[in-house]
Amino acid sequence: MEKTDAIVTSASATKQNRQPFQMRLRTREAIAAYIFLAPFIIFFSIFVVRAVLSAVNISFYDWQILRPSRPYVGFANYQELFNDYVWWIAVRNTIIFTAMTVTGTTIIALTAAVAVTQNIPGAGFFRVLLYMPTLLSVGVVGLTWVWMLSTQFGIINYGLSFLGIRPVNWLGDENLVLPALSLTTIWWGFGFPMLIFIAGLQGIPEHLYEAAKIDGANGRQLFFHITLPLLRPSILFVTVTGVISHFQVFGQPFIMTSGGPGRGSFTVIFYLYDIAWRAFRMGYGSAVAVALAIIMGIFTLIQFRIVGRRVDY
C-alpha cells in the first residue's frame, strides 16, 4: 500500500514539474508565431487599418481638394448620401451584378471542378485551360469582350445570327448591360473558385461514395447527399470572397461601358471614383466608401448566418 502511494505521489510530482515546462514551451511557440506575423501586422496596420480610420475621419468633413478650408460637418455627408438617388441606383446595380456574378461563378466553378476531377483523358489539360482566363488583366478581358459583344463584328452576335436572332446590343441596352458584364466577369474569374472546389472534392473520403453505391445510390444522390454537403466550407469561402470582391467592381464597367448606357452599369465604386477623383469631394467620397463597407459587412454576416451555421468548422 505504501509502495502504491509512493508511485502515485511520484507521478503527481512529475506531472507538476512538467506543467511549467509545457507553459514555457507554449510561450516560446506563441512568441515565435507573433514574430513571423509581425511584418504582416505592421504593414496591415499602416496601409489598411490606418487608411480605414482616415477614411472614416474624412467622411465627417467637407473635404475638397481644391479648397483649403475643410470644415467639420458631422453626419451631413451621410445624410446627403441617404437622399442621393444616384447612390441608390449605384447600390441597386451593384447588388444585381454581385448576385448574378456570385451565383453564376459558384455554379460554373463547381460544375467544372466536378468535371475535371473525373477519370477522363486530358483532365489536367482542361484544368489549366479553364484556369487561364484568371491570369489576364481586367483591361485585356474588358477590351476582348467589348469586341466579342459588338453588334457589328462581335462573335457572339455572329453565332446568334445562325439561329435567326438579330444582333443584340448587349452593352447599349440598360436591361442587358449588367448581365453582359456579369457574363464577362464569370468567364474571367471562375478559375480560382474552381481550384477551391477541386481541393474540397479531393478531401472527400472515397469510402463514403463506395458505401453509398453499395446501398444503391445513383450519381444524382451521390452529388446532393455527399458531395454538396461536404463542400459547404468551400461554398461558404467562394461566396463570401465573391461578394466582397464583386461589390467592389470597377474595371469592367469603366472599360466596357463607362457606367452606361445612362446609369445602367453605374456601380458604387464607379460612383466613388466619380465623386472623389472627378468632383474632388473627398469627404463625400469617404462617406460612400464607409457606407459600402457597412453594406458588404451586412451581406457577409447574412451569408454566415445562412450557410455558415450548417458548416462544420
Buried (B, 14 or more C-beta within 10 A) or exposed (E): EEEEEEEEEEEEEEEEEEEEEEEEEEEEEEEEEEEEEEEEEEEEEEEEEEEEEEBBEBBBBBBBEEEEEBEEBEEBBBEBBEEBEEBEBBBBBBBBBBBBBBBBBBEBBBEBBBBBBEEEEEEEEBBEEBBEBBEEEBEEBBEBBBEBBBBEEBEBBEEBEEEEEEBBBBBBEEEBBBBBBBBBBBBBBBBBBBBBBBEBBEEBEEEBBEEBEEEEBEEEEBBEEBBEEBBBBBBBBBBBBBBBBBBBBBBBBBBBBEBBBEBBBBBBBBBBBBBBEEEBBBBBBBBBBBBBBEBBEEBBEEBEEEBBEEBEE
